[in-house]
Amino acid sequence: MDEETKILLRNIAHHLKWVIILLLGILALLVTERAGGL
């Protein structure tokens, strides 16, 4: 693999990590809201 591909993959992995963190945060908010509404 050349350097450009390595850098690209690293950037994608970095963004994916943040997307997953955001999704987990939204899910947690939804769960707590639903639990609080019961």
BAFI-3210 file (N, C-alpha, C; in Angstrom, 3 decimals, decimal comma, padded with zeros to 6 digits):
// residues 38
n [1|2|3|4|5|6|7|8|9|10|11|12|13|14|15|16|17|18|19|20|21|22|23|24|25|26|27|28|29|30|31|32|33|34|35|36|37|38]
n.u [000,844|000,451|001,558|-000,440|-002,828|-002,747|-002,944|-005,460|-007,114|-006,675|-007,808|-010,490|-011,103|-010,828|-012,922|-015,091|-015,016|-015,856|-018,418|-019,681|-019,518|-021,160|-023,618|-024,049|-024,333|-026,710|-028,489|-028,358|-029,504|-032,120|-032,958|-032,845|-034,703|-037,034|-037,156|-037,473|-039,953|-041,703]
n.v [-001,203|002,235|005,462|007,457|006,018|004,848|007,131|008,050|005,911|006,079|008,556|008,035|006,054|007,571|009,441|007,695|006,741|009,009|009,321|007,013|007,480|009,748|008,653|006,767|008,505|009,863|007,708|007,010|009,291|009,104|006,710|007,376|009,434|008,062|006,254|008,019|009,009|007,035]
n.w [000,000|-000,777|000,524|000,348|000,316|002,845|004,482|003,713|004,536|007,273|007,860|007,204|009,102|011,407|011,135|011,094|013,693|015,143|014,095|015,030|017,792|017,995|017,136|019,172|021,319|020,615|020,620|023,336|024,469|023,447|024,645|027,400|027,460|026,767|028,878|030,974|030,392|031,022]
ca.u [000,000|001,230|001,316|-001,717|-003,900|-002,675|-003,467|-006,898|-007,750|-006,594|-008,803|-011,817|-011,271|-010,995|-014,277|-016,029|-015,029|-016,691|-019,806|-020,181|-019,686|-022,355|-024,791|-024,240|-024,839|-028,116|-029,226|-028,431|-030,491|-033,447|-033,274|-033,110|-035,969|-038,114|-037,205|-037,995|-041,357|-042,536]
ca.v [000,000|003,472|006,366|008,168|005,103|004,722|008,371|008,076|004,936|006,590|009,626|007,411|005,399|008,634|009,987|006,643|006,706|010,098|009,047|006,003|008,143|010,597|007,781|006,215|009,589|010,086|006,542|007,121|010,334|008,556|005,705|008,041|010,164|007,080|005,706|009,071|009,241|005,946]
ca.w [000,000|-000,804|001,658|000,210|000,716|004,310|005,068|003,441|005,423|008,641|007,968|007,205|010,397|012,395|010,995|011,490|015,159|015,631|013,699|015,968|019,093|017,888|017,084|020,515|022,158|020,263|021,114|024,792|024,766|023,154|025,668|028,678|027,315|026,793|030,235|031,840|030,062|031,533]
c.u [000,880|000,803|-000,041|-002,880|-003,930|-003,292|-004,983|-007,641|-007,764|-007,645|-010,211|-012,089|-011,534|-012,417|-015,317|-016,156|-015,954|-018,154|-020,433|-020,434|-020,946|-023,617|-025,087|-024,813|-026,313|-028,975|-029,410|-029,475|-031,901|-033,872|-033,623|-034,423|-037,142|-038,277|-037,807|-039,476|-042,277|-043,101]
c.v [001,254|004,399|007,057|007,301|004,956|005,945|008,426|007,136|005,434|007,679|009,046|006,773|006,439|009,192|008,963|006,589|007,786|009,891|008,056|006,629|009,003|009,748|007,201|007,274|009,850|008,941|006,627|008,162|009,809|007,570|006,378|008,818|009,208|006,510|006,745|009,319|008,172|006,271]
c.w [000,000|000,333|001,573|000,670|002,236|004,983|004,905|004,386|006,863|008,854|008,043|008,566|011,486|012,340|011,440|013,005|015,700|015,286|014,673|017,334|019,087|017,905|018,463|021,452|021,899|020,788|022,624|025,192|024,558|024,234|026,992|028,613|027,437|028,201|031,183|031,595|030,616|032,914]
res [m|d|e|e|t|k|i|l|l|r|n|i|a|h|h|l|k|w|v|i|i|l|l|l|g|i|l|a|l|l|v|t|e|r|a|g|g|l]
***
